[in-house]
């Protein structure tokens, strides 16, 4: 925790990532999902 090092290990069907890179990828995924849901919500 708190480490700035990032590394990944490839598994058969998974790509496991840790560190700063993982947080950045998670944030991008959440933002993409929020944009997709925002379109389906429509105006209020």
HTML snippet that shows the backbone in 3Dmol.js (N, CA, C, O; Angstrom):
<script src="https://3Dmol.org/build/3Dmol-min.js"></script>
<div id="view" style="width:600px;height:400px;position:relative"></div>
<script>
const pdb = `
ATOM      1  N   UNK A   1       0.862  -1.182   0.000  1.00  0.00           N
ATOM      2  CA  UNK A   1       0.000   0.000   0.000  1.00  0.00           C
ATOM      3  C   UNK A   1       0.893   1.224   0.000  1.00  0.00           C
ATOM      4  O   UNK A   1       1.867   1.293   0.750  1.00  0.00           O
ATOM      5  N   UNK A   2       0.563   2.184  -0.837  1.00  0.00           N
ATOM      6  CA  UNK A   2       1.332   3.409  -0.903  1.00  0.00           C
ATOM      7  C   UNK A   2       2.540   3.313  -1.820  1.00  0.00           C
ATOM      8  O   UNK A   2       3.248   4.301  -2.012  1.00  0.00           O
ATOM      9  N   UNK A   3       2.782   2.161  -2.379  1.00  0.00           N
ATOM     10  CA  UNK A   3       3.922   1.988  -3.265  1.00  0.00           C
ATOM     11  C   UNK A   3       3.624   2.596  -4.624  1.00  0.00           C
ATOM     12  O   UNK A   3       2.503   2.497  -5.125  1.00  0.00           O
ATOM     13  N   UNK A   4       4.602   3.209  -5.204  1.00  0.00           N
ATOM     14  CA  UNK A   4       4.418   3.795  -6.524  1.00  0.00           C
ATOM     15  C   UNK A   4       4.838   2.819  -7.617  1.00  0.00           C
ATOM     16  O   UNK A   4       4.718   3.123  -8.804  1.00  0.00           O
ATOM     17  N   UNK A   5       5.315   1.678  -7.230  1.00  0.00           N
ATOM     18  CA  UNK A   5       5.699   0.678  -8.218  1.00  0.00           C
ATOM     19  C   UNK A   5       4.459  -0.011  -8.753  1.00  0.00           C
ATOM     20  O   UNK A   5       3.497  -0.240  -8.020  1.00  0.00           O
ATOM     21  N   UNK A   6       4.490  -0.333 -10.012  1.00  0.00           N
ATOM     22  CA  UNK A   6       3.364  -1.016 -10.641  1.00  0.00           C
ATOM     23  C   UNK A   6       3.899  -2.239 -11.362  1.00  0.00           C
ATOM     24  O   UNK A   6       4.924  -2.169 -12.039  1.00  0.00           O
ATOM     25  N   UNK A   7       3.204  -3.362 -11.218  1.00  0.00           N
ATOM     26  CA  UNK A   7       3.616  -4.562 -11.916  1.00  0.00           C
ATOM     27  C   UNK A   7       2.396  -5.378 -12.245  1.00  0.00           C
ATOM     28  O   UNK A   7       1.340  -5.221 -11.632  1.00  0.00           O
ATOM     29  N   UNK A   8       2.545  -6.238 -13.203  1.00  0.00           N
ATOM     30  CA  UNK A   8       1.426  -7.096 -13.586  1.00  0.00           C
ATOM     31  C   UNK A   8       1.940  -8.497 -13.840  1.00  0.00           C
ATOM     32  O   UNK A   8       3.112  -8.706 -14.153  1.00  0.00           O
ATOM     33  N   UNK A   9       1.051  -9.434 -13.702  1.00  0.00           N
ATOM     34  CA  UNK A   9       1.357 -10.834 -13.940  1.00  0.00           C
ATOM     35  C   UNK A   9       0.247 -11.374 -14.822  1.00  0.00           C
ATOM     36  O   UNK A   9      -0.928 -11.223 -14.488  1.00  0.00           O
ATOM     37  N   UNK A  10       0.588 -11.994 -15.930  1.00  0.00           N
ATOM     38  CA  UNK A  10      -0.427 -12.511 -16.839  1.00  0.00           C
ATOM     39  C   UNK A  10      -0.802 -13.940 -16.471  1.00  0.00           C
ATOM     40  O   UNK A  10       0.061 -14.801 -16.295  1.00  0.00           O
ATOM     41  N   UNK A  11      -2.083 -14.171 -16.360  1.00  0.00           N
ATOM     42  CA  UNK A  11      -2.619 -15.493 -16.097  1.00  0.00           C
ATOM     43  C   UNK A  11      -3.405 -15.926 -17.332  1.00  0.00           C
ATOM     44  O   UNK A  11      -3.562 -15.137 -18.264  1.00  0.00           O
ATOM     45  N   UNK A  12      -3.891 -17.135 -17.356  1.00  0.00           N
ATOM     46  CA  UNK A  12      -4.563 -17.686 -18.527  1.00  0.00           C
ATOM     47  C   UNK A  12      -5.684 -16.782 -19.029  1.00  0.00           C
ATOM     48  O   UNK A  12      -5.707 -16.441 -20.211  1.00  0.00           O
ATOM     49  N   UNK A  13      -6.607 -16.388 -18.166  1.00  0.00           N
ATOM     50  CA  UNK A  13      -7.751 -15.600 -18.626  1.00  0.00           C
ATOM     51  C   UNK A  13      -7.857 -14.272 -17.893  1.00  0.00           C
ATOM     52  O   UNK A  13      -8.868 -13.581 -18.019  1.00  0.00           O
ATOM     53  N   UNK A  14      -6.845 -13.905 -17.137  1.00  0.00           N
ATOM     54  CA  UNK A  14      -6.923 -12.689 -16.334  1.00  0.00           C
ATOM     55  C   UNK A  14      -5.665 -11.863 -16.513  1.00  0.00           C
ATOM     56  O   UNK A  14      -4.588 -12.391 -16.789  1.00  0.00           O
ATOM     57  N   UNK A  15      -5.818 -10.576 -16.355  1.00  0.00           N
ATOM     58  CA  UNK A  15      -4.676  -9.670 -16.344  1.00  0.00           C
ATOM     59  C   UNK A  15      -4.749  -8.943 -15.008  1.00  0.00           C
ATOM     60  O   UNK A  15      -5.565  -8.035 -14.846  1.00  0.00           O
ATOM     61  N   UNK A  16      -3.924  -9.320 -14.065  1.00  0.00           N
ATOM     62  CA  UNK A  16      -3.962  -8.772 -12.714  1.00  0.00           C
ATOM     63  C   UNK A  16      -2.941  -7.644 -12.635  1.00  0.00           C
ATOM     64  O   UNK A  16      -1.773  -7.826 -12.978  1.00  0.00           O
ATOM     65  N   UNK A  17      -3.385  -6.497 -12.187  1.00  0.00           N
ATOM     66  CA  UNK A  17      -2.489  -5.345 -12.074  1.00  0.00           C
ATOM     67  C   UNK A  17      -2.581  -4.763 -10.676  1.00  0.00           C
ATOM     68  O   UNK A  17      -3.602  -4.886  -9.999  1.00  0.00           O
ATOM     69  N   UNK A  18      -1.495  -4.128 -10.256  1.00  0.00           N
ATOM     70  CA  UNK A  18      -1.420  -3.537  -8.933  1.00  0.00           C
ATOM     71  C   UNK A  18      -0.784  -2.158  -9.041  1.00  0.00           C
ATOM     72  O   UNK A  18      -0.097  -1.870 -10.020  1.00  0.00           O
ATOM     73  N   UNK A  19      -1.000  -1.321  -8.066  1.00  0.00           N
ATOM     74  CA  UNK A  19      -0.310  -0.046  -7.977  1.00  0.00           C
ATOM     75  C   UNK A  19      -1.024   1.076  -8.697  1.00  0.00           C
ATOM     76  O   UNK A  19      -2.232   1.028  -8.928  1.00  0.00           O
ATOM     77  N   UNK A  20      -0.252   2.080  -9.043  1.00  0.00           N
ATOM     78  CA  UNK A  20      -0.780   3.304  -9.642  1.00  0.00           C
ATOM     79  C   UNK A  20      -1.474   3.016 -10.964  1.00  0.00           C
ATOM     80  O   UNK A  20      -2.543   3.564 -11.235  1.00  0.00           O
ATOM     81  N   UNK A  21      -0.886   2.172 -11.779  1.00  0.00           N
ATOM     82  CA  UNK A  21      -1.480   1.845 -13.080  1.00  0.00           C
ATOM     83  C   UNK A  21      -2.853   1.206 -12.895  1.00  0.00           C
ATOM     84  O   UNK A  21      -3.789   1.509 -13.635  1.00  0.00           O
ATOM     85  N   UNK A  22      -2.970   0.334 -11.921  1.00  0.00           N
ATOM     86  CA  UNK A  22      -4.252  -0.334 -11.669  1.00  0.00           C
ATOM     87  C   UNK A  22      -5.318   0.673 -11.269  1.00  0.00           C
ATOM     88  O   UNK A  22      -6.455   0.593 -11.733  1.00  0.00           O
ATOM     89  N   UNK A  23      -4.960   1.619 -10.412  1.00  0.00           N
ATOM     90  CA  UNK A  23      -5.935   2.635  -9.990  1.00  0.00           C
ATOM     91  C   UNK A  23      -6.369   3.493 -11.165  1.00  0.00           C
ATOM     92  O   UNK A  23      -7.546   3.834 -11.281  1.00  0.00           O
ATOM     93  N   UNK A  24      -5.433   3.846 -12.040  1.00  0.00           N
ATOM     94  CA  UNK A  24      -5.768   4.662 -13.206  1.00  0.00           C
ATOM     95  C   UNK A  24      -6.698   3.898 -14.147  1.00  0.00           C
ATOM     96  O   UNK A  24      -7.657   4.469 -14.667  1.00  0.00           O
ATOM     97  N   UNK A  25      -6.425   2.622 -14.369  1.00  0.00           N
ATOM     98  CA  UNK A  25      -7.284   1.819 -15.240  1.00  0.00           C
ATOM     99  C   UNK A  25      -8.668   1.627 -14.629  1.00  0.00           C
ATOM    100  O   UNK A  25      -9.670   1.638 -15.345  1.00  0.00           O
ATOM    101  N   UNK A  26      -8.731   1.453 -13.317  1.00  0.00           N
ATOM    102  CA  UNK A  26     -10.017   1.300 -12.639  1.00  0.00           C
ATOM    103  C   UNK A  26     -10.832   2.582 -12.769  1.00  0.00           C
ATOM    104  O   UNK A  26     -12.030   2.527 -13.049  1.00  0.00           O
ATOM    105  N   UNK A  27     -10.199   3.728 -12.570  1.00  0.00           N
ATOM    106  CA  UNK A  27     -10.898   5.004 -12.687  1.00  0.00           C
ATOM    107  C   UNK A  27     -11.427   5.200 -14.101  1.00  0.00           C
ATOM    108  O   UNK A  27     -12.559   5.653 -14.277  1.00  0.00           O
ATOM    109  N   UNK A  28     -10.626   4.867 -15.110  1.00  0.00           N
ATOM    110  CA  UNK A  28     -11.084   5.003 -16.493  1.00  0.00           C
ATOM    111  C   UNK A  28     -12.297   4.111 -16.746  1.00  0.00           C
ATOM    112  O   UNK A  28     -13.252   4.533 -17.398  1.00  0.00           O
ATOM    113  N   UNK A  29     -12.265   2.890 -16.238  1.00  0.00           N
ATOM    114  CA  UNK A  29     -13.393   1.978 -16.409  1.00  0.00           C
ATOM    115  C   UNK A  29     -14.654   2.492 -15.743  1.00  0.00           C
ATOM    116  O   UNK A  29     -15.743   2.392 -16.308  1.00  0.00           O
ATOM    117  N   UNK A  30     -14.514   3.042 -14.545  1.00  0.00           N
ATOM    118  CA  UNK A  30     -15.670   3.592 -13.830  1.00  0.00           C
ATOM    119  C   UNK A  30     -16.231   4.791 -14.582  1.00  0.00           C
ATOM    120  O   UNK A  30     -17.448   4.941 -14.691  1.00  0.00           O
ATOM    121  N   UNK A  31     -15.357   5.644 -15.100  1.00  0.00           N
ATOM    122  CA  UNK A  31     -15.823   6.805 -15.866  1.00  0.00           C
ATOM    123  C   UNK A  31     -16.536   6.363 -17.142  1.00  0.00           C
ATOM    124  O   UNK A  31     -17.568   6.932 -17.497  1.00  0.00           O
ATOM    125  N   UNK A  32     -16.003   5.364 -17.831  1.00  0.00           N
ATOM    126  CA  UNK A  32     -16.657   4.841 -19.039  1.00  0.00           C
ATOM    127  C   UNK A  32     -18.034   4.277 -18.708  1.00  0.00           C
ATOM    128  O   UNK A  32     -18.995   4.513 -19.440  1.00  0.00           O
ATOM    129  N   UNK A  33     -18.130   3.542 -17.620  1.00  0.00           N
ATOM    130  CA  UNK A  33     -19.411   2.978 -17.200  1.00  0.00           C
ATOM    131  C   UNK A  33     -20.396   4.082 -16.834  1.00  0.00           C
ATOM    132  O   UNK A  33     -21.571   4.011 -17.196  1.00  0.00           O
ATOM    133  N   UNK A  34     -19.929   5.096 -16.123  1.00  0.00           N
ATOM    134  CA  UNK A  34     -20.800   6.210 -15.746  1.00  0.00           C
ATOM    135  C   UNK A  34     -21.314   6.939 -16.982  1.00  0.00           C
ATOM    136  O   UNK A  34     -22.478   7.337 -17.023  1.00  0.00           O
ATOM    137  N   UNK A  35     -20.468   7.118 -17.985  1.00  0.00           N
ATOM    138  CA  UNK A  35     -20.905   7.766 -19.228  1.00  0.00           C
ATOM    139  C   UNK A  35     -21.971   6.929 -19.931  1.00  0.00           C
ATOM    140  O   UNK A  35     -22.938   7.478 -20.460  1.00  0.00           O
ATOM    141  N   UNK A  36     -21.805   5.613 -19.941  1.00  0.00           N
ATOM    142  CA  UNK A  36     -22.785   4.737 -20.588  1.00  0.00           C
ATOM    143  C   UNK A  36     -24.121   4.783 -19.856  1.00  0.00           C
ATOM    144  O   UNK A  36     -25.173   4.817 -20.495  1.00  0.00           O
ATOM    145  N   UNK A  37     -24.093   4.783 -18.546  1.00  0.00           N
ATOM    146  CA  UNK A  37     -25.327   4.812 -17.757  1.00  0.00           C
ATOM    147  C   UNK A  37     -25.999   6.175 -17.865  1.00  0.00           C
ATOM    148  O   UNK A  37     -27.227   6.264 -17.883  1.00  0.00           O
ATOM    149  N   UNK A  38     -25.206   7.225 -17.936  1.00  0.00           N
ATOM    150  CA  UNK A  38     -25.750   8.579 -18.032  1.00  0.00           C
ATOM    151  C   UNK A  38     -26.639   8.714 -19.267  1.00  0.00           C
ATOM    152  O   UNK A  38     -27.676   9.375 -19.215  1.00  0.00           O
ATOM    153  N   UNK A  39     -26.244   8.102 -20.358  1.00  0.00           N
ATOM    154  CA  UNK A  39     -27.023   8.165 -21.597  1.00  0.00           C
ATOM    155  C   UNK A  39     -28.378   7.488 -21.413  1.00  0.00           C
ATOM    156  O   UNK A  39     -29.390   7.981 -21.912  1.00  0.00           O
ATOM    157  N   UNK A  40     -28.406   6.369 -20.702  1.00  0.00           N
ATOM    158  CA  UNK A  40     -29.659   5.637 -20.530  1.00  0.00           C
ATOM    159  C   UNK A  40     -30.588   6.285 -19.512  1.00  0.00           C
ATOM    160  O   UNK A  40     -31.783   5.991 -19.506  1.00  0.00           O
ATOM    161  N   UNK A  41     -30.076   7.151 -18.658  1.00  0.00           N
ATOM    162  CA  UNK A  41     -30.910   7.796 -17.639  1.00  0.00           C
ATOM    163  C   UNK A  41     -31.826   8.853 -18.256  1.00  0.00           C
ATOM    164  O   UNK A  41     -32.950   9.050 -17.793  1.00  0.00           O
ATOM    165  N   UNK A  42     -31.350   9.526 -19.292  1.00  0.00           N
ATOM    166  CA  UNK A  42     -32.157  10.545 -19.957  1.00  0.00           C
ATOM    167  C   UNK A  42     -32.354  11.778 -19.089  1.00  0.00           C
ATOM    168  O   UNK A  42     -31.915  11.819 -17.940  1.00  0.00           O
ATOM    169  N   UNK A  43     -33.024  12.790 -19.654  1.00  0.00           N
ATOM    170  CA  UNK A  43     -33.253  14.022 -18.894  1.00  0.00           C
ATOM    171  C   UNK A  43     -34.304  13.804 -17.809  1.00  0.00           C
ATOM    172  O   UNK A  43     -35.177  12.945 -17.929  1.00  0.00           O
ATOM    173  N   UNK A  44     -34.199  14.589 -16.766  1.00  0.00           N
ATOM    174  CA  UNK A  44     -35.188  14.498 -15.675  1.00  0.00           C
ATOM    175  C   UNK A  44     -36.022  15.746 -15.622  1.00  0.00           C
ATOM    176  O   UNK A  44     -36.908  15.860 -14.774  1.00  0.00           O
TER     177      UNK A  44
END
`;
const viewer = $3Dmol.createViewer("view");
viewer.addModel(pdb, "pdb");
viewer.setStyle({}, {cartoon: {color: "spectrum"}});
viewer.zoomTo();
viewer.render();
</script>
